[in-house]
């Protein structure tokens, strides 16, 4: 089965970076530019799509900005899921499994809550579908992280 992917020369990725850095201010532009080893102006040119990000810049940006949407964009047409690394394994494997299971259940409950709220009027609006997909993506990452224990 072949998936057709439309190429927009990084415009969609730049829009996500703009959302994360400019709108949501997850990390300041100055901090992100420093992590990428470039000036504010050079980073801004990439964010607005005037210049393309290089592979090394994308890797540095992902390391600097803790937002799964950046990785999700890169993996969206593949069979892979981005999973956060756990800093240091717990000494007690049983506790790790319990925590991972709790996280999976909590995220799955968030999916159910979002879908239930959307179905109150017997249909799912476009905005509600997007919110549901965001919750599903979070639950999928939690589930995958649980399997990695």
N, C-alpha and C positions, 0 to 999 in steps of 0.2 A: 504494500500500500504506500503510495507516494503522496506526501503532503506538499501542496503548492504554497510557497512562502513568498509574500510580496516584500521586496526590498525597498526600504525608504532611506537608505544610506545613513542610518543611525538617528534619524529624526525622532522616532518614537522613544529611543533610549534617552536622548537629550531631553525630551519632554518629561520623562520620569525623573531624571536628575534635577531638572528645574523645579518640579513639584516638591521633591525631597529637600533640596537645598534652599531654594528661594521662597517658596510658599510655606512649607512646614518648618523650615529652619532646623532640621535635625542636627546638622553640623553647619557652622558658619562657612560662608564662601571663602573667607581668608584662611580658615583652618584646613578646608578641603584643598585649596590651591597649594598651601604649604606641603600637605601630604603628597600631592602630585608633583611637587617640585616645579611649580609654575607660578606665574603671577596671577593676580585677580583677573586682569583683562583677558589673559589667555584662557582661563577657566570659563569666564563668562562667554567668550566667543564659542566655546564648545557647547555650553548649556543652551545657547540660543540657536545652535545649529549652523553657525557660520563656518566652523571648523569641526572636523570629525575627531572623536576620541580615538586614541590608539589602543591597542590591546593592553599594553603596559599601563596606560593611564586608567583604563577600566579596572584592571586588577588592583591598582593602588587605590582607586576610588572605592571599590568594594571593601577593601581592608579598612579604609578610613570611615566609611559611612555605614553604620549598622542597620541597613534597610533591606529586607528580603525582596522588595520589588525590583531592585537592580539585578539580582541573580535570577529572579523569576522571569525577567524579560529575556535574558540570555538563554534560558532553558525552556521557554514556553512551547516550542515546537518539537521538543524532544521527549523521551521517555524518562527523563531524570527530574528529580525534585531536590531543591536546595534544602539542606538541613543544617541548623546551627551546630557548631562544635561545642561540646560540653567542656568547659574549662576544668580540667582535672577530674578524673573519675572519683566517685564516692568510694570510700574504703569499704562501706557496707553495700554489697551488691543488692541485697534485699531492699534497702532503703531507696536505691536508685531506681529499681523496678517499680516500687510503689509511687515514687514521685513522677516518673514518666507516665504511669497509668493514670494518675490523677490529672496530669496535664492533658492527656489524650481525652479523657472524659469531659473535662472542663471545656476544651475547645470544641468537642462534638456537641456539647450542650449549647454553646454559642451559635453553632450552625443551626441547630433546631430552633432556637429562640428567634433567630433572624428570619428563617423561612416561615415559622408560625406567624410572626408579625406581618410578614408580607402577604400571607394567605388570608388574613382577616377579611379582606374584601373580595375573596375568591379568585384573585388573579395576582400575578407578580409583575409589578411595573419595572421599567428598565433600571431605575436607580436601585430598587430592591434586589434585582437580579445581580447587579454589580456588588452590592453589600453581601449578598449570600455567597457569591463566588470568592470574595475576600476572606470570609469566615471559613469557607471550605479549604482554601489554600493554607490558612493558618493551621487548621485541624490536620491537614495532610502532612505538613511539616512536623507537627507534634507527633503524629503517628510514626513517621519515618525516623524521627529522633529516638523514639521509644524502642524501635527495632534495632537501633545501633548500639543499645546498651549491652 
